[in-house]
Amino acid sequence: MKKKSFVLWVTISLVLMFSISVMAQTTISVAWWGSQDRHNRTLEVIEMFEEEYPDINVEPEFLGFDGYWEKMAAQAAGRNLPDVMQHGYGLIPQYIEADLLLDLAPYVESGEISREYIDDTIVYQNNGSESMYGVNLGYNAIGLVYDPAMLEEAGVEDFEPGYTYQDLMEKSRKIANNTDFYAKSSYLLLDNIDGFCTFLRQNGTDLYYGEDFASKTFQEIEEIGYDDDQLFVKFHEMELEMVEAGAFAPIDRSSEVTNVEEDLLASGEAAMSAIWSNQLVAMERAADRPLNLTILPKYKDQVAEGLFLQPSQYFSVASNSENPDAAVKFINFFVDNVEANKVLMGERGVPASAKVRDALIPLLDDTTAKTFDYIDLAVEHSGPIAPPYPEVHNQTMQEYDNLREMMFYGLITPEEAARQFRQKVNQILANR
């Protein structure tokens, strides 16, 4: 009887201890967008974090780019954002303006976020004091990625830094004429407005800020930044010319691509593409063959560099988080822990931390080494970073995508698209 009582007592004690442990565990949600490769690496780091901090449970939320921002917008409306959310440089201002993100400056002051990162984070002034709303996860830059073997098959030489749009178009025609694959997808640069923004910068202006980046803040923007609609026309005429010539893939095929793994370069249907440098790891893994990365083409009459380096993404803490201390621990682990970064291997961009970079360099595989080398090359061909977009940039992107699609289908001319784009963006800004 005593033995049974003892066994019962031990059993109850263990159950109580387990229950107390479970009750004491803090749960945080962490959200990000990206490729399957990014998801796998991030999930592995989450497991490492939970091993080091057994009192913190992490619930992951990951989606593709478009689905991610749709979900975040819905959660923002209900003030129910994840504890930790991945942000981009261009879209973070609207979340700050809406008071949706936690000021992390006190955590920097206390040392809970390493001071090593203070120069690599996005910093905003607030009543004369510095407020910090995101920790940089890595640097990247837009680049042209291509398959050197496919270029060789087409009788086309590799791209050397300094090549122009005209060189790109000439090589594209030659690829299409000499092979049974496309030179590229439908887009001259990227499949979104960032390509056109690069062209504007090469012409000494900006989508929102015009010729003087420092002339205003994003809150003060009242109308579209560039004056000459011929810039819009020239850029998209080059794009349409390549599609009509059969050098670039038709829009019906390109519009089916929703992520890096589905890119026409990855599938072998095209010889090149344009990506952010941190996407090279996922692109080469999907392609399963060696790829090269170089800078974007120059404009023959350019007055400034269109390329710039920027933080690839940030991790921010939602102001609605009930466990901000645990969220900060996760972020600091993610950017500061060397072993965790040996799993991440710069997939989100070249790490901002010199300590992490130095630890990774001897371990880099060929693909990741190309990413690090590309950042060194991009520095030589880059201008100052573009200012943050206004909080209505999502609406601008949607209008741009709609008009671009109409141009591809021949429903509207570049001249008419340029006129409508100016009108629509000005209306969006007026309705802020």
N, C-alpha and C positions, 0 to 999 in steps of 0.2 A: 504493500500500500504506500509506504514511504517512497519507494522507488518510483511508483506511478506519479505520485505528487511532485517529486523532484523533476521528472520528465515533463510534466505538465507546466511546472513553473518555468523551466528552461524554454519550453516552446512559447509560452506567453511572453516571456522576456524578449525573445528573439523577434517575435511579431511586433511587439511594442517598439523595439529599437529600430526595426525596419520602417515602421509607420512614422516614427519621429524623423528618421532620416529622409523619407520621402516628403513629409510635410515641410521639412526645413529646406528642401531643395528649391532654388530659385529658377524660374523658367524665363528665358528671353527668346524672342523671335528675331531671326536674321534673314533679310531679304536681299536678293541680288538678281541681275539678269546676266545672260551670257550663253556661251556654247556648252555642249555636253562636257567637253574637256574641263572647262571652268567649274562646272557643277561638281564633277568628280573630285577635283583637287580641293575645292572648298569644303566639301563634305568630309574629306579625310582630315583636314585641319580642324574642323569642328570636333571630330572624334578626339583628336589630340588635346584640344582645349578642355573637353569634358573630362579627360583623364587627369589633367593637371588641376582642374577645378571641379571636383566631383559634386560640389554643392550647387553647381549651375548646369541646368539642362538647356540645350539650344534646339529650338524648333526652326528648321530651315524652310525658306520659301524662295523658290527660284523659277524664273520664267524666261522666255525670249524677250527681246527689247520692247516690242510694241505691247505685248500682253502685260509686261511688268509695269509700264507707266500707266496703263489703263487701270490696273489693280491699285497702284499707289494713289492715283487720283480719287478713286472711289473710297479708299480708306482714309485719305486726307480729309475728304468731305465729312466723314464721321468722326474725325479726330481719333482714329484707331490705327495709326501707322505701326509697322513693326518696330520693335525696340531699336534695332540696328538696320539701317537701310543703305543700300549702295546708291550713290548719287553721281551725276556727271557735272562737269564744270559749267555747262551752259544752262542747265535747268535748276540748279540749286537755289538761285535767287528767289524764285517764286515761293519756295518752301520757307525760306528765311523771312520774306515779307509777310507771309501768312502766320508767322510765329509757330511753325510746325516742328522746328528743330531746336534742340537744346544747345545752349552756349557751352562749349567745352573748355573755355579759357580757365575756369577754376580748376579743372582736372590737370591742366598743364601746370598751373601754379603749384598744385600740390604734388606734382611729380607722377601722378597716376597715368598720365600720357607723357611719354618721353619728350623732353624739351628738344631732343634731336630733330623732331618733326615740325617744330613751330615755323621754320622758314619754308616748309614744304606743304603747308596747309592753306586753305582759303581763309583769308582774314578780312573781316569787315569792321569798319569803324562804327561805334555805337555810343553816341553822347561823349565822344572824346576818348573812349576806352576801346581796346581791341577785343572783339568778340570772335570766337572761332567756332565754325559749325561743321567742319568736316576734316578728316585726317586722310592725307594723300596715300593712295594705294600703289602708286607707280606713275612714271612718266611715259608718255607715248607721243607719236606724231603720225600723221597720215603718210602713206607711202604707196608706191606702185609695186605690186608683187607679181612675179612672172615665172614661168617655167622655162629655164634656159634651153632644155632639150627640145621643147616645142618651137622656140625661136630658131634654133639651129636647123630643125627640120624644114622650117619655112625659108631658110636662107637669110635670116635676119640677125644682125649683130645685137649683142647685149646693150642695154640702156646705160649710157654713161651720164653721170651728173652734169647738168647743164643742157640736156636735150630739151627741145621745145614741143609745144602742142603740134606744130607742123611735122616734126619728126615722129611723134607718136602716131599721127594720122597716116603718114607715109608707110611706116612699119606695119600698121594695122591692115592697110590695103594689101600689102605684100603677103602678110600672113594668110589673109582670107583667099587671095588669088592662088597661093602655092600649096594650100593644104585643104583638108576637109573639116577644119575646126575654125571657130571664130577667134578673132583677136581678143575680144573682150565682151562683157555683157553690154547692155544698151547704153550704159552711162559713161560719159566722158571721163569722169573721176569717180566719185562715190554715188551710191544710189539714193542719196538724200541731199539736202540743201548745203551741206558742208563743202561739197565740191564747188558749187557756185560761189560760196563765201571765200574760198581760196582764190578763185579767179578775181573777185572784187579786190582782195588784198593786193594781188599782183598789180592791179591797176590803181593802187594808192588810195583805196576807199574801203568802206565797210557797209554791211547790210543795214546796220542801225546807227553806227557812230560816225559815218562819213569819213572825211579825210583826217580828222583829229581825234584819235582814240581817247585822249585825255580831256576832251572838251566838255564831257558831261557824264553823269552816272546813268545806269540803265533805268533808274526811276524817272529821269528827266527826258527820255526819248519821246518825241511827239510825232515824228514822221520817218519814213524810210531814209536811210543814210546816204545812198548814192544818188547823183543827179542825172546821170546819163543812162537812159534805158537801152542804148545801143550795147552796153556791157552785157545786159541780159540776153539781147538778141544774138550777139557774137558767140557767146558761150554755148547757147543751145543750138545755134546753126551748125557749129562744129559737131556736136553730138548727133543731131539729126542726119547730117551728111554721112556719118559713119554707119548709121543704122540703114539708111537708104542704099548705101553702097554694098551692104551685106558684110561689112567688116566687123560690125558689132552685132550681137544677137538681137532678134526682134523683141519688142517689149513683152509680147505674150510669154516668151520663155523666161526673160529676166524677172518678170513680176512674180514668177513662181518661187523665186529664191527668198527665203525668210531668215537664213542664218549662214554663217561661214561654211558649215559643213555641206550646204546645198549649193554653194557658189559654183558657177560654171567652170572656173579654174580648178576647183577641187574635183569636179566630175570629169575633167578632161575635155570639156566641150569648148573651152576658151584657153588662150595662152597666157592671159594676164587678168588682173583685177586691181582694185584700189581698196586698201584696208587701213585701219589703225594698226600701228606696229605691234601692239600687244596681241593682235589677232593672228599673227604669223604662226604661233605655236599650234593653234587649233586648225588653221588653214592647211599647214603642211601635214599635220596628222591626218586630216580628212583626205588630202590628195594622195598621201602615201608615196610621195616622191619629192626630191629636193626642189626647193623654190628659192628664188632670190628676191631681195627687197631693196628698192632704191627710191630716191626722192621723186616727187611729182614733177611733171614737165614745167618748164618756164614759159612765160608768155613773151613773145619776141620783143614787145614794146614795154615790158613790165618796168615799173618804177619802184617796186618794193618786193620783198619776198612774201609769197603767199603762205608758206609753211611756217608753223610755229610748234613749239613743244608745250604740252599742257599736261596737268595731272589726268591720268586715264580715268580714274574714278575716285570717289571718296567713300568712306564709311561715316555716316552721321547717326546721331542718336535722336529719336523722336521726342519732342517735348511732352508727349502723352505717356512716355515710358514710365512704368511703375517701378522699374529696376534699373535706373540709369547707371548705378555703380557697377553692376554686373555687365551691362552693355559696354561700358568703358573698358573693363577688364578684357572683354573679348576683342575689342578693337586694338588695344595695345598689344595683346598676344599676337594678333594677326600681322601687325606691321613690325613688331620688335623681336619676335621669337625666331631665331635662326633656323631651328629644326622645322618649324612650320613653313618657313619660306623655302626650305629645300624641297618641300612638296609643291608649293605654289610655283616656284622657279620662274618668277617674273611674268607669269601669264597675264596679269593685269597691267603690265608695264614694268619698265626698269625701276626697281625699288628706290624709294627716296632716301632710305637709310644707307649711309656709307658702310656701316657695320654689316648690314645684310648683303649689300653688293659685294663687298670684299670676300664674304664667306661663300657666295654663290659662284663667283667667277671661275674658280678651279673646277667646279662641278658642272658647268654648262654643257649641255649637248649642242650639237651643231646648230640646231634650229634656234634655241634660245640665245646662243652666242651671236647669231645674225641679228637678233632683236637689239641686243646691247650695242653691237657695232653700228647698227642703223641709227640709233640715237646719237652716237658720236658724229656720224655723217650729217644727220639732220641739223645738228647744232650749227654746222658751217653754212647751212642754206636756210636759216630760219630768221624771221623777224620777231618783234615782241608779241607776247601772247595777246590774243583777242580778248577784249573785255567780256564779262558775263552777258549772256543774252537777257533781254527783259522777260518778265514772268509770263508774257503771252506768246513766247516763241513757239510753243507747241501748235498754236493756231496758225502761225506763219508757216511752219513746216507742212501742215495739212493743206493749206492753200497752194503752196508751192508744188507739192506732190500731185494735187489734182490738176493743176495747169500743165505740169510737165507731162502727165499721162495724156491729156488732151492733145498736146503737141505731137506726141509719139503716134497717136492714132489719126493725125491729120485733121482734127476737128477745129484747130485753132492755129494761127501762125505765131512764130516767135514774137513778132511785133505786137500782136494783140495780147498775147500772154504777158508780155512785159508791161503793157498798159494796165491790164487787169491786176497783175501782181502788185504794182505800185498802189493802185486804188484799194485793194483788199488789205494790204499791210497797213496803210495809213488809217483805214477804218478800224482795224483791230487795235491799233495804238490809241486812236481817239476814244475807243470804248473801254479803255482800261479802268 
